[in-house]
């Protein structure tokens, strides 16, 4: 493992420029595996950034704490400011009411992204950021279009705030996400995050003859070859 995980000199990267050539970016993060590569890409372009962790969708609390602590550990290792926002799970359940049986990428997920980006945009507005972005779209399990629409909708509430729709999967980003996760031996979530995605993932696994998900059991390592399900 390299001493500085953001110093991978054998990997050529494009020079990224945030919208409006902003000198700092607020990065909404859902977990360490998804944000690791995005952090590396932003850092490699010399852009100042802060991580904003606001994910009241994650259930149960044990899983939420695992994902958050892993993200904090990696941020601290690299000296990146980390904002630990509320876990206002009651509000998330109020908003999800009536959407319990929505499929992934459906209306419940739009609500979920909206809620997380609304808070991110508010924090950005109150703390002098003109650009927000998110690592959510790096996962191939997600709809980049859906995420970008939610991000842009949230940013549009504040004058001068822009959601950066950069496709973090490009230029080998998806592969780097996996490599960093293995090198760092990140905790590996096996479902998107909410109680309904846990239910549906377990239902699918049982139908495949596989055991149900055990919270806190799986970590990335050399033998693992799949992306996080978040
Ligand atoms: S499946 Fe994922 S994105 Fe959709 S509502 Fe649940 S946690 Fe949010």
Boltz pocket constraint, residues with backbone or C-beta under 6 A from the ligand:
constraints:
  - pocket:
      binder: B
      contacts: [[A, 57], [A, 58], [A, 104], [A, 105], [A, 108], [A, 109], [A, 110], [A, 112], [A, 113], [A, 192], [A, 193], [A, 194], [A, 195], [A, 196], [A, 197]]
      max_distance: 6.0
